[in-house]
Structure formats: structure tokens, C-alpha cells
Amino acid sequence: MNLFLEMEIARDVLSVSELNRSAKDLLERAFPLLWVAGEISNLKRYASGHWYFTLKDAEAQVRCVMFREKNQYLDWQPTDGMRVEVRALVTLYHARGDFQLSIEAIRRAGLGTLFEAFEQLKVRLGKEGLFDAERKKLLPSCPKQIGIITSPAAAALHDVLSTLRRRMPSVPVVIYPAPVQGAGASAKIAAAIEKAASRAECDVLILCRGGGSIEDLWAFNEEVVARAIAACSIPLISGVGHETDFTIADFVADVRAPTPTGASQLVCPDREDLVRQIGMLGAGLNRGMQRALEGRMQNVDVMGCRLVHPGKRIDGELAHVQRLRARLDASWLRTAEGRYWRLRELHQRITAAGPDTSLMTQRQRELQLRLRRAMGVRLEKLTVSLQRQRAHLAHLDPGSVLDRGYSIVYDADGGILRSSDQIEVDDKIRITLAKGWASGRVTEKGP
């Protein structure tokens, strides 16, 4: 208070900038760095790298900022609903007069109650198959009527209607009013979805709401809304919150749009694009018809040139036949002459290479006489040689030797005896003579 008294003495009237700077200095001097625990909500990450979010508990909340040079070394990413503890400086953003915490460090303190409930419901519905791609319905390419489920007072409804009016003003829109925030909003949203499905007057539905904190969007995280979307027979697009916001309705819906405006862009084609496409198709059709007509006209011209009098056609064909006959005669003549000269050539070659049969007959007779004489001479030589060999064999015949008075003596085993050393006295011997044989026993022997 002393500071304010001094300022009042120095100056009676303060500007807003002076007031905010004074309050900022007072807060930063009064509160040193301190740790604060709470739950993160409405977290925003800007392109500059700075983080802005709200830290809250059951009774109060405070704005927070964590600049890039402080958060760039964090090895985990905070999310909405997460309970954390922050080491921060109490300050005031003088440009807007916002009381806030400038965070120096942050650490996890456990998941928030809402975030924990969100994760539990997400896991349970996922196991039941409510998020499966197989059950998702396709959006109609050109809907005849569009239904919107939202609050009539929501700013998102104005954005959706403006976009639909700009893109396709001819498509009628049916609004199914339902609160999108507060107690009992989830049951009313589910009832609006069921009503739209039962009336079946629209080809596609848009469930939309603008951005907000996790508490503001909690109606779209309730199980009753998720099951109403899953049971809806009409294709439904979820356009809830900003692009970074995710709800259970986004996972169950047939298509999730990043924003309500994005949902309106997905639900129907752009009229200008359709007009442009129709124009392009019309131009292509005209070009195709023009080319087809030009081709047909060329065919008519060609057929006109080919259309002649039958008499002229017959005369032309006769002339063509005569030309072909002349070509055939000339070709046959050339072929016959070629074959004739080829035949003469072959005849000359055969004549030149043909054998003299009389000379060959005489030659054969002479060779026959020479063969007979040679065979006689050869037989005579073989006969003389045979007689000579027979005489040699006769000289070598053991019988001839025995005829001259010799004999052959064998031992008891049949071996021929050539020496007295081969036998002993009293051994049996066998003697072969020129005629017959005899046996005996050795009585004596000598050298």
C-alpha cells in the first residue's frame, strides 16, 4: 500500500499501462518462485513454440504461459486433463491486465479426473467395436437435405450455415436443437440424434460445436452420446471444437471434421466447383460431338469418292483381271524358261559325270581273273607252309622219340623224372614206352 500512496502523492490520475505495470511489479516482488499443483485445461501450442493453458482445481483456475526456451527441453508432452505441478512466477500480463503464472518448470502429478474418465470410456467403447472402420457409413456425394444437431445460439451454427449457403444454397437444412454445454446436455444431444434418425428426412447429419476447454466439450464425451451416434442409421459428421480437440463423439462418428466449418465443407460439394466441372464436361462433350461429326463427314466424303457407276466398276475390274492375267502369263513363262535351262544344265552335268559301262565291265573281268590267280598262288604258299610246319611238329613229337628206343619215367605223383635226385630207393615209378607202359619200384640209384 505504500507504493500506491507514493504514486497518489506524485500523481493523482494513472494510465492503464502504469497501473498494470505497477501491479505486475508488486506481484513479482510479493511472490517468489513457488510450486503450484492443478489440472491442465484448454492447452494451446502456438507456432512460436510458446504454450498457453489454464491450471485449475475444484474451486478456481489461473492462466499460465510457458515460453519456448523453457518447454523445449521437456521430454514429455502435457495434455488436457493431466494433473501437474508447476514451478512458476506470479505475474500479470500488462497488455490485457490478465493475472497469470509464468512457468519455469513443470512435472507430472497424475492424470486429471476428467481425462481419466475420458480414457476409460475410450478404451471400453473401443473394445466393443464402436470405433471400427468397418461400421463407418459413407457420406452421400450430393445430399438432398442436411441435418444439423447443435444449439441454435451457438456461433458454430452460424459458421456452418454460412458455409453451406456459400457452397450449395439449393440444399435445404434442418436444425435439431440441443444444448451443447452444461448439465443434461449429453442426454439432449443423444435425444436429438435419435429424433433425426427416426424422422429420416436428411441424408447426412452434422454434430457441431465451437471450441472450448475439456469441461466445455464434456457433453460430447458422454457414453449416451457415443451410443446414440453408433445407433444412428444416417451418416454423421462430428465437427466439435478446434482441430486439436478430440472427443469420444469424434471416434464414433462416421467422419471426423477438424472444425464445424470443416464439417460443412465435407458434407456437400462446392456449387462453384460443380458448375465448373459441369462446364468442363459440357465443353468436353461438345468437343467430342464435334470430332465425331467431323469424322462422319470425312467418312461420307470417302464413301462418295468410292461410289461409282456399276458399269465403270465392272470395266475397271475387267481391266484389273486382264492385267493380272498378263502378269501371270509373264511369270509362268519366266518360270518355264528358268526350269528348262536348269534341266539342261543338270543333263550336261549328268552326261559329263556319267560312267563308261563297257570299260567298267572289262575292268571287272580283268580284276576277277587277277583275283583267281592271286587266290591260287596264295593257296599254294599256304599248303607248302602247312607241310613244313607239319614236318617240324613230327620232329618234336614225343612218340617219335619213343619209337627210337627212349622211354618216359614218372614218379608216384605223375611228375616226369629227369634226375636220380628226384627219387629214393623203394619209390614207385611208372614207365611209358613207345607202345604201352610199365610200373616198378626203385631198388638202387646212382649219379
C-alpha positions in Angstrom: 0.0 0.0 0.0 2.9 2.3 0.5 3.6 2.2 -3.2 0.1 3.3 -4.1 0.3 6.2 -1.5 3.5 7.4 -3.0 2.0 7.3 -6.5 -1.1 9.1 -5.4 1.1 11.9 -4.0 3.2 12.1 -7.1 0.3 11.9 -9.5 -3.5 11.9 -9.0 -4.5 10.0 -12.2 -2.8 6.8 -13.5 -3.0 5.4 -17.0 -4.0 1.8 -17.5 -0.4 0.9 -18.6 1.0 2.4 -15.4 -1.5 0.7 -13.3 -0.8 -2.7 -14.8 2.9 -2.3 -14.7 2.7 -1.3 -11.0 0.5 -4.3 -10.2 2.9 -6.6 -12.1 5.9 -5.3 -10.2 4.1 -5.6 -6.9 3.0 -9.2 -7.6 6.5 -10.3 -8.7 8.1 -8.8 -5.6 5.5 -10.2 -3.2 5.6 -13.8 -4.6 8.9 -15.5 -5.2 9.1 -18.7 -7.4 6.7 -21.3 -6.0 5.2 -24.6 -6.9 1.5 -24.8 -7.8 -0.5 -28.0 -8.4 -3.5 -28.3 -10.6 -5.1 -29.8 -13.7 -4.3 -28.6 -17.3 -7.2 -27.4 -19.4 -7.5 -25.7 -22.8 -3.9 -26.3 -23.7 -2.8 -24.3 -26.8 0.6 -24.7 -28.6 1.4 -21.8 -30.9 3.7 -21.8 -33.9 6.2 -19.7 -31.9 6.7 -22.6 -29.6 5.0 -21.0 -26.6 2.4 -22.9 -24.6 -0.8 -21.3 -23.1 -3.2 -23.2 -20.8 -5.3 -23.0 -17.7 -4.3 -24.6 -14.4 -7.4 -25.4 -12.2 -8.7 -27.2 -9.3 -12.2 -27.8 -8.0 -12.8 -24.2 -7.0 -10.6 -21.9 -9.0 -8.4 -21.5 -12.1 -5.5 -19.4 -13.3 -4.0 -18.7 -16.7 -0.5 -20.0 -17.4 2.2 -19.4 -20.0 5.3 -21.5 -20.6 7.7 -19.9 -23.2 9.6 -21.9 -25.8 13.0 -21.5 -24.1 11.5 -23.2 -21.0 9.5 -26.0 -22.6 11.8 -27.1 -25.5 13.8 -29.4 -23.2 10.8 -31.2 -21.8 10.9 -34.9 -22.6 7.2 -35.4 -22.4 4.1 -33.6 -23.7 1.4 -32.3 -21.4 -2.3 -32.7 -22.5 -5.7 -31.5 -21.3 -6.9 -33.1 -18.1 -3.4 -34.0 -16.9 -2.6 -33.2 -13.2 0.8 -31.4 -13.0 2.9 -29.4 -10.6 4.5 -26.2 -12.0 7.3 -24.0 -10.6 6.1 -20.5 -11.6 6.4 -16.8 -11.1 3.2 -15.0 -10.2 2.9 -12.1 -12.6 0.5 -10.0 -14.7 0.3 -9.6 -18.4 0.1 -5.8 -18.5 -1.2 -5.6 -22.1 -4.5 -7.2 -21.1 -4.3 -7.0 -17.3 -4.5 -10.8 -17.0 -3.3 -12.4 -13.8 -1.1 -15.4 -14.8 1.7 -17.7 -13.9 4.9 -17.7 -15.9 6.1 -21.3 -15.7 9.8 -22.1 -15.3 9.4 -25.9 -14.9 6.6 -28.5 -15.0 6.3 -32.0 -13.7 3.6 -34.7 -13.9 1.4 -35.2 -10.8 -1.0 -37.8 -12.2 -4.0 -37.7 -14.6 -7.0 -35.4 -14.0 -10.4 -36.9 -13.2 -12.0 -35.8 -16.5 -9.1 -37.1 -18.6 -9.0 -40.4 -16.7 -12.8 -40.8 -17.3 -12.2 -39.9 -21.0 -9.5 -42.6 -21.4 -11.5 -45.3 -19.6 -14.6 -44.7 -21.8 -12.5 -44.6 -24.9 -10.8 -47.9 -24.1 -14.2 -49.6 -23.2 -16.0 -48.4 -26.3 -13.0 -49.3 -28.5 -13.1 -52.9 -27.2 -16.8 -53.0 -28.1 -16.0 -52.1 -31.7 -17.7 -48.7 -31.8 -14.6 -47.1 -33.4 -14.1 -49.8 -36.0 -13.7 -48.6 -39.6 -16.0 -51.4 -40.9 -19.1 -49.9 -39.2 -18.5 -46.4 -40.6 -21.0 -45.3 -43.2 -20.1 -43.5 -46.4 -21.2 -39.9 -46.9 -23.5 -39.1 -49.8 -21.8 -37.3 -52.6 -24.7 -34.9 -53.2 -27.2 -34.9 -50.2 -30.8 -33.7 -50.9 -31.2 -32.4 -47.3 -28.7 -31.8 -44.4 -29.5 -32.0 -40.7 -27.5 -30.0 -38.1 -27.5 -31.0 -34.4 -26.4 -28.1 -32.2 -27.5 -25.2 -30.1 -29.4 -22.5 -32.0 -27.4 -19.9 -30.1 -24.0 -21.5 -30.9 -21.6 -19.4 -33.0 -20.6 -22.6 -34.8 -24.2 -22.9 -36.3 -23.7 -19.5 -38.0 -20.4 -20.6 -39.5 -21.9 -23.9 -40.7 -24.9 -22.2 -42.3 -22.8 -19.5 -43.9 -20.5 -22.2 -45.4 -23.4 -24.3 -46.7 -25.2 -21.2 -48.1 -22.0 -20.3 -50.0 -21.2 -23.8 -51.2 -24.7 -25.2 -52.0 -27.5 -22.8 -51.4 -30.1 -25.0 -53.0 -29.8 -27.8 -50.4 -32.3 -27.4 -47.5 -31.1 -27.6 -43.9 -33.0 -29.0 -40.9 -31.8 -27.9 -37.4 -32.3 -30.3 -34.5 -31.8 -28.0 -31.5 -29.9 -29.4 -28.4 -27.7 -27.7 -25.8 -24.0 -28.4 -26.3 -22.8 -27.5 -22.8 -24.0 -27.8 -19.2 -25.9 -30.2 -17.1 -28.1 -32.7 -19.0 -26.6 -31.6 -22.4 -25.4 -35.1 -23.3 -28.9 -36.6 -22.9 -30.5 -33.9 -25.0 -27.8 -34.3 -27.7 -28.5 -38.1 -27.8 -32.2 -37.4 -28.0 -31.7 -35.0 -30.9 -29.7 -37.7 -32.8 -32.3 -40.3 -32.2 -35.0 -37.9 -33.4 -33.1 -37.1 -36.6 -32.6 -40.9 -37.2 -36.3 -41.7 -36.6 -37.6 -38.9 -38.9 -35.1 -40.0 -41.6 -35.7 -36.8 -43.5 -32.0 -36.0 -44.0 -29.3 -37.7 -46.0 -26.5 -36.7 -43.6 -26.2 -35.2 -40.2 -23.7 -32.7 -38.7 -23.0 -32.7 -34.9 -21.1 -29.4 -34.2 -19.9 -27.1 -31.5 -17.3 -24.4 -31.3 -14.0 -24.8 -29.3 -13.6 -24.7 -25.6 -12.0 -26.3 -22.6 -12.3 -30.0 -21.9 -15.1 -29.1 -19.4 -17.0 -27.2 -22.1 -16.8 -30.1 -24.5 -17.5 -32.8 -22.0 -21.1 -33.4 -23.2 -19.6 -35.0 -26.3 -17.5 -37.4 -24.2 -20.5 -39.0 -22.5 -21.4 -42.6 -23.3 -25.0 -41.8 -24.1 -24.0 -39.6 -27.0 -21.5 -42.2 -28.2 -24.1 -44.9 -28.3 -26.7 -42.6 -30.0 -24.2 -41.9 -32.8 -23.3 -45.6 -33.2 -27.0 -46.5 -33.4 -27.8 -43.7 -35.9 -28.8 -45.0 -39.4 -27.9 -41.8 -41.1 -24.2 -40.9 -41.8 -23.0 -38.4 -39.2 -20.1 -36.0 -39.2 -18.6 -34.8 -36.0 -17.3 -31.2 -36.1 -16.7 -30.5 -32.4 -14.1 -27.9 -31.2 -10.9 -27.0 -32.8 -8.6 -29.2 -34.8 -6.6 -30.1 -31.7 -9.7 -31.1 -29.7 -10.7 -34.7 -29.7 -13.9 -36.1 -28.1 -15.5 -39.6 -27.9 -18.0 -38.4 -30.5 -15.2 -37.9 -33.0 -14.1 -41.5 -32.7 -17.7 -43.0 -33.0 -18.8 -40.7 -35.8 -18.6 -41.9 -39.4 -16.3 -38.9 -40.3 -14.5 -36.5 -38.0 -14.0 -32.9 -39.2 -11.4 -30.7 -37.6 -13.9 -27.8 -37.1 -17.6 -27.1 -37.6 -16.7 -25.2 -40.8 -14.7 -28.2 -42.0 -17.7 -30.4 -41.4 -19.9 -28.2 -43.6 -17.2 -28.4 -46.3 -17.2 -32.2 -46.1 -21.0 -32.7 -46.2 -21.6 -31.3 -49.6 -19.7 -30.3 -52.8 -19.0 -26.7 -53.7 -21.5 -25.3 -56.1 -18.9 -23.3 -58.0 -16.8 -26.5 -58.3 -19.8 -28.4 -59.6 -20.6 -25.6 -62.1 -17.0 -25.6 -63.2 -17.0 -29.4 -63.6 -20.3 -29.3 -65.5 -18.8 -26.6 -67.7 -15.7 -28.7 -68.3 -17.8 -31.8 -69.0 -20.1 -29.8 -71.4 -17.1 -28.5 -73.2 -15.6 -32.0 -73.5 -18.9 -33.3 -74.7 -19.1 -30.5 -77.4 -15.6 -31.3 -78.5 -16.4 -35.0 -78.6 -19.5 -34.4 -80.7 -17.6 -32.0 -83.0 -14.9 -34.6 -83.5 -17.5 -37.3 -84.1 -19.3 -35.1 -86.7 -16.0 -34.3 -88.4 -15.1 -38.0 -88.6 -18.5 -38.9 -90.0 -18.2 -36.1 -92.6 -14.8 -37.5 -93.7 -16.4 -40.9 -94.0 -19.1 -39.5 -96.2 -16.5 -37.9 -98.4 -14.6 -41.1 -98.7 -17.7 -43.2 -99.5 -18.7 -40.6 -102.0 -15.4 -41.0 -103.8 -15.8 -44.7 -103.8 -19.4 -44.6 -105.1 -19.1 -45.1 -108.9 -21.3 -46.4 -111.7 -21.6 -50.3 -111.8 -20.6 -50.4 -115.5 -17.4 -48.4 -114.7 -16.8 -50.6 -111.7 -17.1 -53.8 -114.0 -14.9 -52.3 -116.6 -12.3 -51.5 -114.0 -12.4 -55.0 -112.6 -12.1 -56.5 -116.1 -9.0 -54.3 -116.8 -7.6 -55.4 -113.5 -8.3 -59.1 -114.3 -6.5 -58.6 -117.7 -3.5 -57.1 -116.0 -3.4 -59.9 -113.6 -3.6 -62.4 -116.4 -0.8 -60.7 -118.3 1.3 -60.8 -115.2 0.5 -64.5 -114.7 1.5 -65.4 -118.3 4.7 -63.5 -118.0 5.5 -65.1 -114.6 4.7 -68.6 -115.9 6.9 -68.0 -119.0 9.8 -66.8 -116.9 9.4 -69.8 -114.6 9.2 -72.3 -117.5 12.3 -70.9 -119.2 14.2 -71.0 -115.9 13.2 -74.6 -115.3 14.2 -75.5 -118.9 17.7 -74.1 -118.6 18.1 -75.6 -115.2 17.2 -79.0 -116.7 19.7 -78.7 -119.5 22.4 -77.7 -117.1 21.7 -80.8 -114.9 21.6 -83.0 -118.0 25.0 -81.8 -119.1 26.4 -82.3 -115.6 25.0 -85.9 -115.6 26.3 -86.6 -119.0 29.8 -85.3 -118.0 29.8 -87.3 -114.8 28.2 -90.5 -116.3 30.3 -93.8 -116.1 31.5 -95.9 -119.3 29.8 -99.2 -118.5 31.7 -101.2 -121.2 35.0 -100.1 -119.9 34.0 -100.8 -116.3 32.7 -104.3 -117.4 36.1 -105.1 -119.0 37.9 -103.8 -115.9 35.8 -106.0 -113.7 36.6 -109.1 -115.7 40.3 -108.4 -115.5 40.1 -107.9 -111.8 38.2 -111.2 -111.5 41.0 -113.1 -113.3 43.7 -111.4 -111.2 41.8 -112.4 -108.0 41.6 -116.0 -109.1 45.3 -116.2 -109.9 46.2 -114.5 -106.6 44.0 -116.9 -104.7 45.7 -119.9 -106.4 49.2 -118.6 -105.6 48.1 -117.9 -102.0 46.7 -121.4 -101.5 49.9 -122.9 -102.9 52.0 -120.9 -100.5 49.8 -121.8 -97.5 49.9 -125.6 -98.5 53.8 -125.5 -98.6 53.9 -123.7 -95.3 51.5 -126.2 -93.7 53.6 -129.1 -94.9 56.7 -127.5 -93.5 55.0 -126.9 -90.1 53.7 -130.5 -90.1 57.3 -131.8 -90.6 58.5 -129.7 -87.7 55.8 -131.0 -85.4 56.6 -134.5 -86.4 60.3 -134.0 -85.3 59.0 -132.6 -82.0 56.5 -135.4 -81.3 57.4 -137.4 -78.1 56.1 -140.5 -79.8 58.8 -140.4 -82.5 61.4 -140.2 -79.7 59.9 -143.2 -78.0 60.0 -145.1 -81.3 63.8 -144.7 -81.3 64.0 -146.7 -78.0 63.5 -144.0 -75.5 61.0 -144.0 -72.6 59.5 -141.6 -70.1 59.7 -142.3 -66.4 57.1 -140.8 -63.9 57.2 -140.7 -60.1 54.2 -141.7 -58.0 52.7 -138.3 -58.3 52.9 -138.3 -62.1 55.8 -135.9 -62.4 58.5 -136.6 -65.1 61.8 -137.8 -63.6 64.9 -136.1 -65.1 67.4 -136.8 -62.3 68.0 -139.6 -59.7 67.8 -136.9 -57.0 64.1 -136.8 -57.6 63.5 -140.3 -56.2 64.6 -142.5 -53.4 65.2 -146.3 -53.2 62.0 -148.3 -53.0 59.9 -145.4 -54.6 57.3 -146.5 -57.1 57.8 -145.4 -60.7 55.8 -145.6 -64.0 57.5 -146.1 -67.3 55.8 -145.0 -70.6 57.2 -146.8 -73.8 56.5 -146.3 -77.4 53.8 -148.9 -77.1 52.3 -149.4 -73.7 53.6 -148.7 -70.2 55.0 -150.5 -67.1 55.4 -149.8 -63.4 58.2 -150.8 -61.0 60.0 -149.9 -57.7 63.5 -148.5 -57.4 66.0 -150.9 -56.0 69.0 -148.7 -56.4 70.1 -145.4 -57.9 73.3 -143.7 -58.9 74.5 -140.3 -60.1 
